[in-house]
Amino acid sequence: MSILFSTSHTSLISSKVGTPSRLSSASKWGVSSGRITESSWRRRPHWISRKYGAAWRRNLVAACSIKCPGEASSRVAETGKERESDTTHVEIPNVFKLMGYGKFVRHNPLSDHFSVRRFHHVEFWCSDATNVSRRFSFGLGMPIVAKSDISTGNLTHASYLLRSGTLNLLFSASYTSSISASTPGNSSIPSFSFPTFRRFAATHGLAVRAIAVEVEDAEAAFETSVAHGARPSHPPTPLGDDGEAVVAEVSLYGDVVLRYISFKRPEHSFFLPGFESIDPEVPLDYGFRRLDHAVGNVPELGPAVAYVKRFTGFHNFAEFTTEDVGSDESGLNSAVLANNNETVLLPINEPVNGTRLSNIQTFLDHNAGPGVQHLAMGTNDIFRTLREMRERRGFGGFEFMPPPPVTYYRNLAPRAGDVLTEEQMRECEEFGILFDRDEQGALLQTFTAPVGDRPTFFFEIIQRVGCMTKDEHGKTFQKGGCGGFGKGNFSELYKSIEEYAKMLEAKIAFN
């Protein structure tokens, strides 16, 4: 007996296979792609108009040179003539200029606009949360520890939480619109709605919807972000009987939101109110301990970086140009943003197309716009973690990107001899692990192949070595971003993804 499972890619890819194109993706606020139309402005939710509309409008006018419907504009096109269009344009000025890896000097100005403590969780939206969460649980060695679904009284969506250490991955899918409408207000994720989910899933497939960070005060973080030009997505909403948690959201890039979460008593919070804990059926643990960084791909880097820096106050942690990490055929530009304690790291990439499409552009095409390209998940023993993952890759786990050439490992000893043993260097070659270091520490990393139907999202497995210090209470911890973002590793990753893309193109051409 044979059973066939099928899915669809984006309409652009389906209709124009192999045709280069640049995409823009408008969010529900109408500004993510750099355009705001009169109709989208009029469709803004009423709560924006009542509480934040004037501030949002005023700050975007001041900070982003926005011409809102009905207002005069002094914007002049590069030709010197005023734009002639029945739509209005939002342009966030590209005040961010890349210097490249060699000229960049790391500096932490402690410039956050509000207190950001750590990554809290990452939420994926998918068509079937039960099966997707189980597959990821098995492939990553992260047990399902909590749920909010029909069995807990949630008739809006099914959500399942995977946890390993402080790393939390949430997988959510909607129930039908009729069921959701019959029980309004019972969602454990206040911003979850059937129409938004349906559009997101149809556009992006399996993809990251929210990057959640724990802050000192979610309402204050939201207010401050909007005052600095952030596009509001969902207002501060208390959760639990006594408001034990508050959740709010602003747009990050494309259809991805930055979710703020604060707790009255953080030490007593298991996850979020509305979720029930689950005793894992099988004790899984491949060694993941934390989320190291979350990487986004956008069509244009400058406006995206300027926007996020403006409303968060985050600083530049690292940057790369296509000369640093590209190949002879294509490349990318990248900037890494960080909060004050540098535990929340948000790299953002843009494509640089050459004789072939950048793999960043390939992501944008298949994802139908900006989105999260990969999550880097930290482990204290990358060799054990990879051994566990590879043993299960043929049974529902994950495949890995092509390894670097043999010459890479022949030249490893001079760079890593004082950090890795000979056996560990052999294991690096066996598992396709990349090694790099800076003046503070070292990092080892490798990458899965895309985990879904589309060649978009994948995981990074990373171990940072060194940079141990003590806090004011004498507790030892590792500084965020230890070992940096190695130029050599970044370049090898880019080439690996490019080789993977070439393999897919060859199969398409053959068929």
C-alpha positions in Angstrom: 0.0 0.0 0.0 1.3 3.5 -0.9 0.2 6.7 0.7 0.9 10.0 -1.0 1.3 13.3 0.9 1.3 16.6 -1.0 1.6 20.3 -0.4 1.9 23.5 -2.4 4.7 26.1 -2.7 4.1 29.8 -3.2 2.1 30.8 -6.3 5.2 32.8 -7.5 7.4 29.7 -7.3 4.7 27.5 -8.8 4.2 29.7 -11.8 7.7 31.0 -12.4 10.2 28.3 -11.5 13.7 29.6 -11.9 12.6 33.1 -12.6 14.5 35.7 -10.5 12.3 38.1 -8.7 12.3 40.4 -5.7 9.3 40.2 -3.4 7.7 42.6 -1.0 5.4 41.4 1.7 2.9 43.8 3.2 1.9 43.2 6.8 -1.6 43.8 8.0 -0.5 47.3 8.9 0.3 47.9 5.3 3.9 49.1 5.9 6.2 46.1 6.0 7.0 46.3 2.4 7.6 50.0 2.4 4.1 51.0 1.2 1.0 52.1 3.0 -2.1 52.5 0.9 -5.1 54.6 1.8 -7.3 51.5 2.1 -4.8 49.8 4.5 -4.6 52.9 6.6 -8.4 53.0 6.8 -8.5 49.3 7.7 -6.2 49.7 10.8 -7.8 48.2 13.9 -9.9 50.6 16.0 -7.7 50.2 19.1 -4.8 51.8 17.2 -6.9 54.8 16.4 -8.2 55.2 19.9 -5.0 54.8 21.8 -2.0 54.7 19.5 -3.1 56.0 16.2 -1.9 59.6 16.6 1.4 58.6 18.1 2.0 55.9 15.6 1.2 58.2 12.7 3.2 61.2 14.2 6.3 59.2 14.9 6.4 57.5 11.5 5.9 60.8 9.9 8.9 62.2 11.8 11.1 59.2 11.8 10.3 57.5 8.5 9.4 60.3 6.1 5.9 58.8 5.7 3.2 60.5 3.7 -0.1 59.3 5.2 -3.3 59.5 3.2 -4.6 63.0 2.9 -1.4 64.7 3.9 1.0 66.7 1.8 4.3 65.3 1.1 7.7 66.9 0.4 9.3 63.6 -0.6 11.0 63.9 -3.9 12.0 60.9 -6.0 15.6 60.4 -7.0 14.8 61.8 -10.4 14.0 65.1 -8.7 10.3 64.8 -9.6 7.6 64.2 -7.0 6.2 60.7 -7.1 3.0 60.4 -9.0 0.9 57.6 -7.5 -2.4 57.1 -5.9 -0.8 55.2 -3.1 1.4 56.5 -0.3 4.9 55.4 0.4 6.7 54.7 3.7 10.5 55.0 3.5 12.6 54.3 6.5 15.9 56.1 5.7 18.9 53.8 5.3 20.9 55.5 8.1 22.8 52.2 8.7 26.0 51.8 6.7 27.9 48.6 6.7 31.7 48.8 7.3 32.3 45.1 6.9 33.8 42.5 9.3 37.4 43.8 9.1 36.6 47.4 10.0 33.8 46.8 12.5 34.7 47.5 16.2 32.4 45.9 18.7 31.0 48.3 21.3 28.1 48.0 23.7 26.6 51.4 24.5 23.9 49.9 26.8 21.3 51.7 24.7 18.1 49.6 25.2 14.9 51.7 25.5 13.5 49.2 28.0 14.8 46.2 30.0 15.1 43.0 27.9 16.1 40.0 29.9 16.2 37.0 27.6 14.6 35.1 24.8 11.4 33.5 26.2 10.1 31.4 23.3 9.7 31.1 19.5 6.3 30.3 18.1 5.8 28.5 14.8 2.5 28.5 12.9 1.7 25.3 11.0 -1.3 23.5 9.6 -1.1 20.6 12.1 0.4 21.4 15.4 0.1 17.9 16.8 2.1 16.1 14.1 4.6 18.9 13.5 5.4 19.3 17.3 5.9 15.5 17.6 8.3 15.4 14.7 10.3 18.4 16.0 10.3 16.9 19.5 11.8 13.6 18.2 14.2 15.3 15.8 15.6 17.8 18.4 15.3 15.8 21.6 12.9 18.3 23.1 10.0 16.8 25.1 6.5 18.3 24.8 5.9 19.7 28.3 2.8 21.8 28.0 -0.3 22.2 25.8 -3.3 24.5 25.2 -5.9 22.9 23.0 -9.4 21.6 22.8 -8.7 19.3 25.8 -7.9 22.3 28.0 -10.9 24.3 26.8 -9.1 26.3 24.0 -11.3 26.1 20.9 -9.3 28.7 19.0 -6.0 27.0 18.5 -4.0 24.0 19.4 -0.5 24.8 20.8 2.2 22.5 22.1 5.4 23.6 23.9 8.7 21.9 23.5 11.4 22.6 26.1 15.0 21.8 26.7 16.9 23.9 29.2 15.6 27.5 28.8 14.9 26.8 25.0 11.1 27.0 24.3 9.6 26.2 20.9 5.8 26.6 20.6 3.9 25.1 17.7 0.4 26.4 17.0 -2.4 25.7 14.5 -6.0 27.0 14.2 -9.2 25.2 14.7 -12.0 26.1 12.2 -13.4 29.7 12.1 -16.8 28.6 13.1 -15.5 26.8 16.3 -13.2 29.8 17.1 -16.1 32.3 16.7 -18.3 30.3 19.0 -16.0 30.7 21.9 -14.3 34.2 21.7 -11.7 35.1 24.2 -10.6 31.6 25.2 -7.2 31.7 23.4 -4.1 31.3 25.5 -2.3 33.5 22.9 -4.3 36.7 22.9 -3.2 37.8 19.4 -4.2 34.5 17.7 -7.0 34.9 15.2 -8.3 32.6 12.5 -8.1 35.1 9.6 -4.5 36.1 10.4 -3.4 32.5 10.8 -5.1 31.4 7.6 -3.3 34.1 5.6 0.0 33.4 7.3 -0.1 29.6 6.7 -1.2 30.0 3.1 1.6 32.5 2.4 4.5 31.1 4.3 3.7 27.4 5.2 5.5 26.2 8.3 7.3 29.3 9.6 8.1 31.4 12.7 5.3 33.8 13.6 6.7 35.2 16.8 10.0 35.8 18.6 9.2 36.3 22.2 11.4 38.1 24.7 10.9 38.4 28.4 11.0 42.1 29.5 10.6 43.8 32.8 7.3 45.4 31.8 5.5 44.4 28.6 3.1 47.3 28.6 6.0 49.8 29.1 8.0 48.0 26.4 5.1 48.2 24.0 4.4 51.9 24.7 8.0 52.8 24.3 8.4 50.8 21.1 5.3 52.5 19.5 6.5 55.9 20.6 9.8 55.2 18.8 8.0 54.2 15.6 7.3 50.5 16.0 4.3 49.2 14.1 1.8 47.9 16.8 0.5 44.4 16.2 -1.4 43.6 19.4 -1.9 45.8 22.6 -0.8 44.8 26.1 -3.1 42.1 27.3 -3.1 40.6 30.9 -3.2 36.8 31.1 -4.4 34.7 34.1 -6.9 35.4 36.8 -4.8 37.9 38.6 -2.9 39.3 35.5 0.1 37.2 36.4 1.5 37.8 32.9 1.2 40.5 30.3 1.7 40.0 26.5 2.1 42.6 23.7 3.3 42.5 20.2 4.9 44.8 17.6 5.8 44.0 14.0 9.5 42.9 13.5 9.8 42.2 9.8 7.4 40.8 7.3 4.7 38.9 9.1 6.9 38.1 12.0 6.2 39.8 15.3 8.3 40.6 18.3 6.4 39.5 21.4 6.9 41.1 24.8 6.2 39.1 27.9 6.4 40.1 31.5 5.5 38.3 34.7 4.5 39.4 38.2 6.6 36.5 39.6 8.9 35.2 36.9 10.4 32.6 39.2 7.0 31.0 39.6 6.0 31.0 35.9 6.0 27.6 34.1 5.2 29.1 30.7 2.1 31.2 30.1 -1.3 31.1 31.8 -3.8 28.9 29.9 -1.2 26.2 29.3 -1.3 22.9 31.1 1.8 21.0 31.9 2.4 17.5 30.5 4.5 14.7 31.8 6.7 13.7 28.8 5.8 10.3 27.4 9.5 9.7 26.5 12.4 11.4 28.3 14.2 13.2 25.5 17.3 15.3 25.9 19.9 15.7 23.1 21.6 18.5 25.0 20.0 21.8 23.8 20.1 24.4 26.6 19.2 27.9 25.1 18.3 29.9 22.1 21.5 31.6 20.9 20.1 33.8 18.1 17.3 34.2 15.6 18.1 35.1 12.1 15.8 37.0 9.7 16.0 37.6 5.9 14.7 40.8 4.4 14.8 42.4 0.9 16.6 45.5 2.2 18.9 45.6 5.2 19.2 49.3 5.9 15.6 50.1 6.5 15.0 46.9 8.5 18.0 47.5 10.8 17.2 51.2 11.3 13.6 50.3 12.2 14.5 47.7 14.8 17.3 49.8 16.3 15.0 52.8 16.5 12.2 51.2 18.6 14.3 48.8 20.7 17.5 50.7 21.2 19.5 47.6 20.4 23.1 48.0 19.3 25.3 46.6 16.5 27.0 43.4 17.7 28.6 42.3 14.4 28.3 42.9 10.6 29.3 41.3 7.4 29.3 42.3 3.7 29.2 40.1 0.6 33.0 40.5 0.4 33.2 38.8 3.8 30.9 35.9 3.3 29.7 35.6 -0.3 30.8 33.4 -3.2 32.0 34.2 -6.7 28.3 34.0 -7.8 26.3 35.7 -5.1 26.3 37.0 -1.6 24.6 38.8 1.3 25.0 41.7 3.7 24.3 41.1 7.3 24.0 42.9 10.6 23.6 41.5 14.1 21.6 43.5 16.7 21.9 42.8 20.4 20.2 43.9 23.7 22.2 45.3 26.6 23.2 41.9 28.1 23.8 40.5 24.6 21.7 37.4 25.3 19.1 38.4 22.7 20.9 38.4 19.3 18.9 39.2 16.1 21.0 38.9 12.9 19.3 40.3 9.8 20.4 39.5 6.2 19.7 41.0 2.8 20.5 39.3 -0.6 23.2 40.4 -3.0 22.5 38.8 -6.4 25.3 38.2 -8.9 25.5 35.7 -11.7 23.0 33.6 -9.7 20.3 34.4 -7.1 21.6 34.9 -3.6 20.3 32.1 -1.3 18.7 34.9 0.7 16.7 35.9 -2.3 15.7 32.2 -2.8 14.4 32.2 0.8 12.4 35.4 0.1 10.9 33.9 -3.0 9.9 30.6 -1.4 8.8 32.3 1.8 6.8 34.9 -0.1 8.5 37.7 1.7 10.7 38.4 4.8 10.8 35.9 7.6 13.0 34.0 10.1 15.6 32.0 8.2 17.0 30.0 11.1 17.2 29.6 14.9 20.6 28.9 16.5 20.2 26.6 19.4 23.0 26.4 22.0 24.4 23.2 23.5 27.2 22.5 26.0 28.3 19.4 24.1 27.8 19.8 20.3 29.3 16.3 19.6 26.8 14.5 21.8 23.9 16.6 20.4 24.8 15.9 16.8 25.4 12.2 17.5 21.8 12.0 18.9 20.3 13.9 16.1 22.1 12.0 13.3 21.1 8.6 14.8 17.4 9.7 14.2 17.6 11.5 10.9 16.4 8.5 8.9 13.4 8.0 11.3 11.7 11.3 11.1 14.6 13.5 12.3 16.5 16.2 10.3 19.0 16.0 7.5 22.1 18.3 7.5 23.7 20.8 5.1 26.6 19.5 3.0 29.9 19.7 5.0 32.8 21.9 4.0 35.6 20.4 1.8 38.2 18.1 3.3 40.8 20.8 3.1 38.9 22.8 5.7 39.7 20.2 8.3 43.3 19.7 7.2 43.8 23.4 8.1 41.9 23.2 11.4 44.7 22.2 13.9 46.6 25.6 13.6 43.4 27.5 14.5 41.9 25.2 17.0 44.7 23.2 18.5 44.6 25.0 21.9 40.8 24.6 22.2 40.0 21.2 20.7 41.6 17.8 21.3 42.7 15.7 18.3 39.7 13.5 18.8 37.3 16.5 18.8 38.9 17.8 15.6 38.2 14.4 14.0 34.6 14.6 15.3 34.3 18.0 13.7 35.1 16.5 10.3 32.8 13.5 11.0 29.8 15.8 11.8 30.7 18.7 9.4 31.2 21.1 12.3 32.7 24.5 11.6 35.1 26.2 14.0 35.9 29.8 14.5 37.1 32.2 17.2 37.7 35.8 18.2 39.7 37.5 20.9 37.1 36.5 23.5 36.2 32.9 22.8 35.5 30.2 20.2 32.4 28.7 18.6 31.5 25.4 16.9 28.5 25.2 14.7 26.7 23.2 12.0 23.3 23.5 10.3 20.4 21.3 9.3 18.9 21.2 5.8 15.6 23.0 5.5 13.1 21.2 7.8 9.9 21.7 5.8 8.5 21.4 2.3 10.0 24.7 1.2 13.8 25.5 1.1 13.4 28.1 3.8 13.7 27.5 7.5 16.5 25.5 9.1 18.2 25.1 12.5 21.7 25.9 13.6 23.4 23.9 16.3 26.0 25.9 18.2 28.4 25.6 21.1 30.3 28.7 22.4 33.5 28.1 24.4 35.0 30.5 26.9 33.9 34.0 28.1 33.0 32.7 31.6 32.4 35.4 34.2 30.5 36.0 37.4 27.5 38.2 38.2 27.0 40.4 41.2 25.8 37.3 43.2 29.0 35.3 42.4 27.2 33.0 40.0 29.3 31.9 37.0 27.8 32.4 33.5 28.9 32.7 29.9 28.8 36.1 28.3 26.3 36.4 25.4 27.7 36.0 22.0 31.0 34.5 23.1 33.2 33.8 20.1 31.2 36.3 18.0 29.9 35.4 14.6 32.9 34.0 12.8 33.6 35.3 9.4 35.0 32.0 8.2 32.0 30.0 9.5 29.6 32.5 8.0 31.3 32.2 4.6 31.2 28.4 4.8 27.6 28.4 5.8 26.7 30.6 2.8 28.6 28.3 0.4 26.9 25.2 1.9 23.4 26.7 1.4 24.4 27.7 -2.1 25.5 24.1 -2.9 22.2 22.8 -1.4 20.3 25.3 -3.7 22.3 24.1 -6.7 21.4 20.5 -6.0 17.7 21.4 -5.9 18.0 23.4 -9.2 19.7 20.5 -10.8 16.9 18.2 -9.9 14.3 20.7 -11.2 16.2 21.0 -14.5 16.5 17.2 -14.8 12.8 16.8 -14.4 
